[in-house]
Amino acid sequence: MATKPRKSLVVPERPEGFICHRAGDENLPPELVAKEIPEEAQFLAGVFWSWSPAHCLVDRFFLSSNEQDNHWLLWLQWANADWEWKTELYAFGPKRDVPPETAALYLLVDAFSYDRQKERLTTAFHEIDEEGLLKLPHLRAIARIAWPDDERYQEPEPEIVPVPKAKTTQGNGGPIRKGTGFYARELSPTDPVYTSGFQVGGWITKDSFPNTKRWEDMTAAERDASAAQTKQKILAEISKGMQESVPRQFGMGTSPSTTGSTGESSNDDE
């Protein structure tokens, strides 16, 4: 008797006609031009790259619709050296009757795939920093699809380590998220304030991490150790008052002891 194909409970089928576009490399339709992220945008997830202790990147993603409510918008958020949140439109697609979770998944798949093809993000995120609308199984599935050659996300692991939700506190202008997040974005060498380091709400230069290898030259164990060291270095740098300087709109993400897991249950059903 033939075995029935297994249906994935993590990756829904792509809705017909749901074609996503990477923002920034295309001319945006006029109705998609937005000055800032809407306050009602849903937090999706935070992911972390650590190529070496001096070379890291953490991105957070949000989902909203445009004013005409006919497109889904995927937003990328990061913090600069002054702890000011910087947000940019990352990708967009038609809204139609596509559920938010499905839209978020395929927007990230297509945006990450595009950046991989353009050699902007040649490897999948090294750690899953925070859950939102998208959970660990969704994020691992996104990595498997967008980076099919990355072996770390191809084999499911036996269980999921739950990630605690971020605590919220009431601010003057509404709820803010609080935690111990860490954020970094690589600067261009042509940037006038570039100092051969990376922007992590302050400067962490290569001098802070002597005798480090390039990510591609490390063994798997060395990569894990490097990622852990990077977290500790960054958290030490930002622990001097960053907690109380959180912007109102979205605040900091959490970095609980269980973050960084790439675990996943099979989440498949017959």
Residue frames relative to the residue before (quaternion, step in Angstrom):
aa qw qx qy qz dx dy dz
M 1.0000 0.0000 0.0000 0.0000 0.00 0.00 0.00
A 0.4529 -0.7082 0.4708 0.2676 3.56 -0.77 1.02
T 0.4281 -0.6922 0.5241 0.2507 3.53 -1.10 0.78
K 0.4480 -0.6854 0.5004 0.2812 3.55 -0.87 0.91
P 0.5096 -0.6311 0.4711 0.3464 3.62 -0.98 0.71
R 0.4579 -0.6857 0.4979 0.2688 3.53 -1.07 0.78
K 0.2937 -0.7476 0.5726 0.1641 3.54 -0.99 0.86
S 0.3605 -0.7369 0.5291 0.2170 3.56 -0.87 0.93
L 0.2984 -0.7472 0.5692 0.1696 3.55 -0.93 0.94
V 0.6153 0.5595 -0.3338 0.4438 3.57 1.31 -0.16
V 0.8029 0.2328 -0.1019 0.5393 3.57 0.80 -1.00
P 0.2182 -0.7734 0.5814 0.1272 3.61 -0.37 1.16
E 0.6080 -0.5454 0.4214 0.3942 3.54 -1.20 0.44
R 0.5208 -0.6279 0.4707 0.3360 3.56 -1.03 0.78
P 0.4551 -0.6859 0.4884 0.2896 3.61 -0.77 0.98
E 0.5701 -0.6098 0.4281 0.3462 3.55 -1.02 0.80
G 0.8337 0.1907 -0.1609 0.4926 3.56 -0.87 0.97
F 0.5186 0.6270 -0.4345 0.3862 3.61 1.25 0.08
I 0.0717 0.8011 -0.5796 0.1312 3.54 0.07 1.37
C 0.2014 -0.8036 0.5545 0.0788 3.56 -0.67 1.14
H 0.1913 -0.7762 0.5944 0.0870 3.55 -1.16 0.66
R 0.4209 -0.6784 0.5451 0.2557 3.54 -1.05 0.81
A 0.3502 -0.7402 0.5342 0.2100 3.59 -0.66 1.09
G 0.6937 0.4776 -0.3439 0.4153 3.54 -1.20 0.51
D 0.7613 0.3145 -0.1849 0.5360 3.56 1.06 -0.70
E 0.7198 0.3296 -0.2283 0.5667 3.55 1.29 0.08
N 0.5364 -0.5860 0.4832 0.3680 3.54 -1.23 0.38
L 0.3559 -0.7539 0.5138 0.2026 3.56 -0.65 1.11
P 0.5042 -0.5929 0.5192 0.3529 3.58 -1.09 0.62
P 0.6255 -0.5852 0.3518 0.3776 3.63 -0.97 0.76
E 0.6801 0.5047 -0.3107 0.4315 3.60 0.96 -0.77
L 0.6659 0.4977 -0.3081 0.4625 3.61 1.24 -0.17
V 0.5195 0.6308 -0.4248 0.3895 3.57 1.23 -0.16
A 0.0489 0.8035 -0.5855 0.0956 3.57 -0.49 1.23
K 0.4626 -0.6956 0.4786 0.2703 3.56 -0.99 0.84
E 0.8088 -0.0332 0.0514 0.5849 3.57 1.02 -0.70
I 0.6353 -0.5403 0.3979 0.3824 3.52 -1.29 0.40
P 0.4808 -0.6663 0.4749 0.3151 3.64 -0.88 0.81
E 0.5637 -0.6223 0.4254 0.3376 3.56 -1.08 0.71
E 0.6832 0.4883 -0.2988 0.4533 3.59 1.10 -0.55
A 0.3609 0.7465 -0.4928 0.2639 3.61 1.23 0.13
Q 0.3808 -0.7309 0.5278 0.2055 3.57 -1.02 0.86
F 0.4107 -0.6847 0.5425 0.2612 3.57 -0.97 0.87
L 0.2595 -0.7952 0.5351 0.1180 3.57 -0.85 1.02
A 0.7310 -0.3224 0.2800 0.5322 3.57 0.68 -1.10
G 0.2307 -0.7227 0.6242 0.1868 3.52 -1.39 0.19
V 0.0588 -0.8016 0.5949 0.0060 3.58 -0.92 0.92
F 0.2750 -0.7911 0.5429 0.0618 3.52 -1.19 0.73
W 0.1077 -0.7547 0.6437 0.0675 3.55 -1.03 0.89
S 0.0268 0.7800 -0.6251 0.0097 3.60 -1.05 0.71
W 0.1294 -0.8194 0.5563 0.0488 3.56 -0.09 1.29
S 0.7440 -0.1181 0.0634 0.6546 3.55 1.25 -0.56
P 0.6915 -0.4770 0.3086 0.4462 3.63 -1.15 0.25
A 0.7343 0.3810 -0.2391 0.5084 3.61 1.13 -0.50
H 0.7225 0.3727 -0.2125 0.5421 3.57 1.25 0.06
C 0.2818 0.7685 -0.5146 0.2553 3.55 -0.03 1.29
L 0.1079 -0.7839 0.6111 0.0222 3.53 -1.29 0.44
V 0.0035 -0.7725 0.6350 0.0021 3.55 -0.94 0.91
D 0.0558 -0.7969 0.6015 -0.0024 3.56 -0.81 1.04
R 0.1542 -0.7490 0.6372 0.0954 3.53 -1.22 0.65
F 0.1968 -0.8121 0.5464 0.0561 3.55 -0.99 0.86
F 0.1085 -0.7802 0.6157 0.0198 3.54 -1.14 0.84
L 0.2372 -0.7634 0.5876 0.1253 3.56 -1.23 0.56
S 0.1096 0.7659 -0.6295 0.0715 3.55 -1.03 0.85
S 0.3910 -0.6518 0.5633 0.3239 3.54 -1.32 -0.10
N 0.5407 -0.5999 0.4606 0.3682 3.57 -1.23 0.28
E 0.7258 -0.4455 0.2871 0.4385 3.59 -1.27 0.19
Q 0.6902 0.4656 -0.2827 0.4763 3.58 1.03 -0.73
D 0.3551 -0.7762 0.4534 0.2565 3.59 1.34 -0.09
N 0.5542 0.6023 -0.4139 0.3984 3.58 1.01 0.79
H 0.7384 0.2955 -0.2194 0.5651 3.60 1.29 0.15
W 0.3463 -0.6671 0.6111 0.2482 3.53 -1.29 0.53
L 0.1520 -0.7868 0.5951 0.0611 3.57 -0.98 0.91
L 0.1873 -0.7629 0.6116 0.0939 3.57 -0.93 0.97
W 0.1475 -0.8134 0.5620 0.0290 3.56 -0.70 1.17
L 0.2299 -0.7384 0.6215 0.1251 3.54 -1.17 0.81
Q 0.0775 -0.8119 0.5786 0.0113 3.59 -0.86 0.97
W 0.0910 0.7672 -0.6301 0.0778 3.56 -1.07 0.85
A 0.3854 -0.7254 0.5275 0.2168 3.59 -1.24 0.40
N 0.3564 -0.7399 0.5284 0.2150 3.56 -1.02 0.80
A 0.7645 -0.3936 0.2557 0.4419 3.58 -1.32 -0.07
D 0.6948 0.4427 -0.2729 0.4968 3.60 1.18 -0.43
W 0.5009 -0.6719 0.4043 0.3664 3.58 1.29 0.33
E 0.4357 0.6453 -0.4936 0.3874 3.57 1.08 0.75
W 0.4226 -0.7111 0.4975 0.2613 3.54 -0.87 0.93
K 0.1296 -0.7542 0.6413 0.0565 3.52 -1.03 0.93
T 0.0296 -0.8093 0.5855 -0.0380 3.54 -0.76 1.08
E 0.0053 -0.7973 0.6033 -0.0149 3.55 -0.98 0.84
L 0.5231 -0.6022 0.4936 0.3466 3.54 -1.19 0.55
Y 0.2263 -0.8214 0.5168 0.0838 3.57 -0.65 1.14
A 0.7865 -0.1299 0.1136 0.5929 3.60 0.99 -0.80
F 0.0965 -0.7913 0.6009 0.0584 3.57 -1.26 0.33
G 0.0064 0.7835 -0.6212 0.0114 3.53 -1.28 0.47
P 0.6408 -0.5336 0.3716 0.4082 3.61 -1.21 0.37
K 0.4558 -0.7120 0.4633 0.2658 3.57 -0.97 0.82
R 0.0837 0.8294 -0.5524 0.0043 3.57 0.74 -1.11
D 0.7068 -0.3931 0.3100 0.4997 3.60 -0.77 -1.01
V 0.3281 0.7667 -0.4938 0.2465 3.58 1.17 0.50
P 0.4222 -0.7104 0.4955 0.2674 3.65 -0.70 1.00
P 0.6438 -0.5562 0.3550 0.3875 3.62 -1.09 0.63
E 0.6695 0.5125 -0.3138 0.4367 3.61 0.84 -0.93
T 0.6656 0.4896 -0.2953 0.4796 3.58 0.97 -0.87
A 0.6384 0.5235 -0.3225 0.4629 3.57 0.98 -0.84
A 0.6585 0.5158 -0.3110 0.4513 3.58 0.88 -0.94
L 0.6540 0.5299 -0.3169 0.4371 3.57 0.90 -0.92
Y 0.7514 0.3985 -0.2358 0.4701 3.60 0.73 -1.00
L 0.5654 0.5573 -0.3959 0.4615 3.60 1.13 -0.42
L 0.6799 0.4685 -0.2889 0.4845 3.59 0.94 -0.87
V 0.6163 0.5435 -0.3485 0.4510 3.60 0.95 -0.80
D 0.7249 0.4467 -0.2568 0.4572 3.58 0.76 -1.02
A 0.6522 0.5039 -0.3237 0.4647 3.60 0.98 -0.77
F 0.6628 0.4880 -0.3021 0.4809 3.60 0.94 -0.88
S 0.6406 0.5267 -0.3276 0.4527 3.61 0.96 -0.83
Y 0.6401 0.5216 -0.3181 0.4658 3.56 0.99 -0.84
D 0.6923 0.4658 -0.2853 0.4716 3.59 0.87 -0.92
R 0.6024 0.5311 -0.3657 0.4704 3.61 1.11 -0.53
Q 0.6688 0.5001 -0.3025 0.4595 3.59 0.91 -0.88
K 0.6914 0.4429 -0.2616 0.5074 3.57 1.14 -0.67
E 0.4233 -0.7348 0.4241 0.3179 3.59 1.38 0.09
R 0.3700 0.6968 -0.5171 0.3319 3.55 1.02 0.84
L 0.7649 0.0890 -0.0407 0.6367 3.56 1.09 -0.79
T 0.1011 -0.8549 0.5078 0.0310 3.55 0.13 1.29
T 0.7571 0.2631 -0.1778 0.5710 3.60 1.22 -0.34
A 0.5639 -0.5793 0.4620 0.3648 3.55 -1.20 0.52
F 0.6465 -0.4938 0.3891 0.4321 3.58 -1.21 0.42
H 0.4631 -0.7179 0.4615 0.2390 3.52 -1.00 0.93
E 0.8023 0.0642 -0.0294 0.5928 3.58 1.12 -0.56
I 0.3551 -0.6752 0.5992 0.2429 3.53 -1.29 0.47
D 0.2511 -0.8362 0.4770 0.1004 3.54 -0.32 1.30
E 0.8216 -0.0518 0.0901 0.5605 3.59 0.93 -0.83
E 0.3341 -0.7293 0.5661 0.1898 3.53 -1.07 0.80
G 0.0214 -0.7504 0.6588 0.0496 3.54 -1.28 0.48
L 0.8057 -0.0240 0.0738 0.5872 3.57 -0.61 -1.12
L 0.7171 0.3581 -0.2186 0.5565 3.57 1.11 -0.73
K 0.2617 -0.7789 0.5577 0.1172 3.56 -0.88 1.02
L 0.7590 -0.3937 0.2606 0.4485 3.56 -1.31 0.14
P 0.6695 0.4853 -0.3393 0.4484 3.67 0.80 -0.77
H 0.6206 0.5297 -0.3475 0.4620 3.60 1.02 -0.74
L 0.6936 0.4935 -0.2844 0.4410 3.57 0.85 -0.99
R 0.6335 0.5022 -0.3333 0.4852 3.57 1.04 -0.70
A 0.6344 0.5207 -0.3301 0.4663 3.58 1.02 -0.74
I 0.6179 0.5351 -0.3362 0.4677 3.59 1.00 -0.79
A 0.6629 0.5013 -0.3054 0.4647 3.59 0.92 -0.91
R 0.6410 0.5327 -0.3304 0.4429 3.61 0.96 -0.82
I 0.7038 0.4608 -0.2687 0.4692 3.58 0.97 -0.86
A 0.7241 0.4581 -0.2546 0.4483 3.58 0.83 -0.99
W 0.7766 0.1731 -0.0956 0.5981 3.59 1.12 -0.69
P 0.1017 -0.8594 0.4970 0.0640 3.63 0.47 1.14
D 0.6798 0.4874 -0.2971 0.4605 3.61 1.17 -0.42
D 0.5492 0.6054 -0.4042 0.4105 3.60 1.25 -0.06
E 0.3317 -0.8023 0.4660 0.1706 3.56 -0.28 1.29
R 0.5648 0.6444 -0.3917 0.3352 3.61 1.08 -0.56
Y 0.7731 0.3494 -0.1806 0.4975 3.57 1.07 -0.67
Q 0.5139 0.6847 -0.4068 0.3188 3.60 1.21 0.06
E 0.7552 0.3279 -0.1937 0.5335 3.60 1.07 -0.66
P 0.3894 -0.7256 0.5103 0.2480 3.62 -0.71 0.99
E 0.3242 -0.7251 0.5766 0.1912 3.54 -1.17 0.64
P 0.6785 -0.5863 0.2698 0.3508 3.61 -1.11 0.62
E 0.8306 0.0624 -0.0188 0.5530 3.60 1.01 -0.51
I 0.4162 -0.6733 0.5528 0.2605 3.53 -1.34 0.36
V 0.2852 -0.7142 0.6082 0.1967 3.55 -1.00 0.82
P 0.3741 -0.7562 0.4800 0.2402 3.64 -0.47 1.11
V 0.2738 -0.7445 0.5896 0.1522 3.54 -1.11 0.76
P 0.4124 -0.7191 0.4919 0.2660 3.64 -0.56 1.06
K 0.5087 -0.6413 0.4827 0.3114 3.54 -1.13 0.66
A 0.5486 -0.5986 0.4658 0.3518 3.55 -1.19 0.58
K 0.4353 -0.6700 0.5309 0.2823 3.54 -1.09 0.71
T 0.2115 -0.7638 0.5929 0.1430 3.56 -1.14 0.58
T 0.1057 -0.7726 0.6232 0.0594 3.50 -1.15 0.62
Q 0.4853 -0.6844 0.4568 0.2955 3.59 -1.03 0.68
G 0.1476 -0.7883 0.5935 0.0674 3.56 -0.74 1.09
N 0.7338 -0.4114 0.2912 0.4555 3.54 -1.30 0.04
G 0.7809 0.3202 -0.1730 0.5077 3.56 0.99 -0.79
G 0.7644 -0.2731 0.1856 0.5537 3.60 1.20 0.19
P 0.7396 -0.4108 0.2751 0.4568 3.59 -1.28 -0.01
I 0.0822 -0.7637 0.6364 0.0706 3.56 -1.12 0.66
R 0.4140 -0.6860 0.5385 0.2610 3.54 -1.15 0.63
K 0.0893 -0.7976 0.5956 0.0342 3.55 -0.97 0.87
G 0.2309 0.7593 -0.5868 0.1608 3.54 -1.13 0.64
T 0.5406 -0.6046 0.4616 0.3594 3.54 -1.16 -0.53
G 0.1268 0.8467 -0.5079 0.0949 3.55 0.97 0.85
F 0.1600 -0.7545 0.6254 0.1188 3.53 -1.28 0.34
Y 0.0717 -0.8254 0.5585 -0.0408 3.53 -0.81 1.04
A 0.0675 0.7979 -0.5954 0.0660 3.57 -0.96 0.80
R 0.0064 0.7728 -0.6341 -0.0257 3.54 -1.15 0.55
E 0.4707 -0.6871 0.4776 0.2797 3.54 -0.86 0.99
L 0.3099 -0.7433 0.5649 0.1800 3.57 -1.04 0.81
S 0.5289 -0.6119 0.4813 0.3379 3.54 -1.20 0.48
P 0.5440 -0.6220 0.4425 0.3483 3.63 -1.02 0.69
T 0.6548 0.5087 -0.3203 0.4581 3.59 1.19 -0.40
D 0.4620 0.6725 -0.4546 0.3571 3.57 1.25 -0.10
P 0.5097 -0.6865 0.4173 0.3079 3.64 -0.80 0.93
V 0.7324 0.3776 -0.2521 0.5074 3.61 1.12 -0.44
Y 0.3566 0.7416 -0.4945 0.2800 3.59 1.22 0.33
T 0.0273 -0.8173 0.5753 -0.0173 3.59 -0.82 0.99
S 0.6015 -0.5792 0.3245 0.4443 3.57 1.13 0.77
G 0.6136 0.5154 -0.3589 0.4787 3.55 1.21 0.50
F 0.4439 -0.6735 0.5177 0.2852 3.53 -1.24 -0.37
Q 0.5031 -0.6933 0.4488 0.2548 3.48 -1.07 0.89
V 0.1117 0.7849 -0.5952 0.1311 3.56 -0.52 1.19
G 0.6882 -0.4298 0.2679 0.5195 3.56 0.83 0.96
G 0.7275 0.0427 -0.0068 0.6848 3.55 1.20 0.60
W 0.5275 -0.6600 0.4272 0.3220 3.58 -1.17 0.17
I 0.0253 -0.7239 0.6885 0.0365 3.53 -1.09 0.84
T 0.1375 -0.8217 0.5510 0.0484 3.58 -0.42 1.20
K 0.6785 -0.4807 0.3540 0.4280 3.55 -1.28 0.18
D 0.5574 0.6023 -0.3930 0.4148 3.59 1.19 -0.44
S 0.6105 0.5619 -0.3506 0.4342 3.58 1.19 -0.48
F 0.7729 0.2606 -0.1259 0.5647 3.57 1.22 -0.46
P 0.0441 -0.8384 0.5430 0.0160 3.64 0.39 1.16
N 0.8439 0.2293 -0.1508 0.4610 3.52 -1.34 0.41
T 0.3973 0.7106 -0.4927 0.3072 3.59 0.93 0.82
K 0.3980 -0.7017 0.5427 0.2339 3.54 -1.16 0.66
R 0.5390 -0.5550 0.4983 0.3913 3.52 -1.29 0.23
W 0.6437 -0.5553 0.3618 0.3826 3.57 -1.13 0.70
E 0.6995 0.4893 -0.2891 0.4332 3.59 0.86 -0.94
D 0.6666 0.4895 -0.3046 0.4724 3.61 1.25 -0.33
M 0.5876 0.6032 -0.3608 0.4009 3.59 1.26 -0.15
T 0.4664 -0.6071 0.5530 0.3288 3.52 -1.31 0.42
A 0.6884 -0.4606 0.3413 0.4444 3.59 -1.26 0.20
A 0.6592 0.5053 -0.3123 0.4610 3.59 0.95 -0.84
E 0.6535 0.5062 -0.3126 0.4680 3.58 1.01 -0.81
R 0.6246 0.5333 -0.3424 0.4564 3.59 1.06 -0.69
D 0.6434 0.5137 -0.3201 0.4687 3.57 0.96 -0.85
A 0.6670 0.4950 -0.2987 0.4700 3.56 0.95 -0.89
S 0.6360 0.5368 -0.3214 0.4517 3.58 1.06 -0.80
A 0.6500 0.5133 -0.3167 0.4623 3.57 0.96 -0.87
A 0.6601 0.5005 -0.3081 0.4678 3.57 0.96 -0.86
Q 0.6491 0.5143 -0.3145 0.4640 3.58 1.00 -0.83
T 0.6293 0.5469 -0.3292 0.4433 3.54 1.01 -0.84
K 0.6408 0.5267 -0.3242 0.4548 3.56 0.93 -0.89
Q 0.6784 0.4991 -0.2973 0.4498 3.55 0.85 -0.98
K 0.6442 0.5248 -0.3192 0.4558 3.59 0.97 -0.84
I 0.6919 0.4805 -0.2839 0.4580 3.55 0.85 -0.99
L 0.6653 0.5047 -0.3104 0.4542 3.57 0.89 -0.91
A 0.6264 0.5264 -0.3387 0.4644 3.58 1.07 -0.68
E 0.6554 0.5269 -0.3056 0.4466 3.57 1.03 -0.83
I 0.7869 0.3663 -0.1774 0.4639 3.57 0.92 -0.88
S 0.5087 0.6955 -0.4014 0.3103 3.57 1.25 -0.05
K 0.5897 0.6192 -0.3570 0.3761 3.61 1.25 -0.20
G 0.8399 -0.1539 0.0676 0.5161 3.58 0.72 0.89
M 0.4255 0.7175 -0.4686 0.2908 3.56 1.22 0.00
Q 0.5818 0.6222 -0.3689 0.3719 3.57 1.05 -0.73
E 0.7493 0.4030 -0.2165 0.4788 3.59 1.00 -0.78
S 0.6726 0.4796 -0.3102 0.4706 3.60 1.23 0.04
V 0.2774 0.7957 -0.4912 0.2204 3.54 1.16 0.68
P 0.4622 -0.6605 0.5042 0.3098 3.62 -0.87 0.86
R 0.6089 -0.6172 0.3655 0.3386 3.57 -1.08 0.76
Q 0.6939 0.5537 -0.3266 0.3244 3.55 0.66 -1.12
F 0.8524 0.0741 -0.0038 0.5177 3.58 0.67 -1.03
G 0.3061 -0.7997 0.4820 0.1854 3.60 1.21 -0.27
M 0.6713 -0.4979 0.3707 0.4050 3.51 -1.32 -0.23
G 0.4365 -0.6517 0.5450 0.2962 3.54 -1.27 0.42
T 0.5286 -0.6302 0.4580 0.3372 3.56 -1.21 0.34
S 0.1314 -0.7498 0.6384 0.1136 3.50 -1.30 0.38
P 0.0004 0.8454 -0.5338 0.0180 3.60 0.59 1.12
S 0.6995 -0.4917 0.3190 0.4088 3.53 -1.28 0.32
T 0.6912 0.4727 -0.2823 0.4681 3.56 1.17 -0.48
T 0.4787 0.6643 -0.4646 0.3372 3.62 1.18 -0.04
G 0.6785 0.4695 -0.3606 0.4349 3.51 -1.27 0.39
S 0.4894 0.6608 -0.4446 0.3552 3.60 1.22 -0.06
T 0.1560 -0.7467 0.6331 0.1311 3.52 -1.13 0.68
G 0.3280 0.7734 -0.4810 0.2509 3.56 1.24 0.50
E 0.0157 0.7903 -0.6123 0.0187 3.52 -1.21 0.52
S 0.3420 -0.6835 0.5922 0.2552 3.53 -1.08 0.65
S 0.6621 -0.5138 0.3447 0.4229 3.56 -1.19 0.30
N 0.0702 -0.8550 0.5098 0.0640 3.59 1.13 -0.71
D 0.5024 0.6159 -0.4443 0.4133 3.54 1.08 0.70
D 0.1641 -0.7764 0.6028 0.0832 3.53 -1.15 0.60
E 0.5443 -0.6101 0.4528 0.3556 3.51 -1.12 0.60
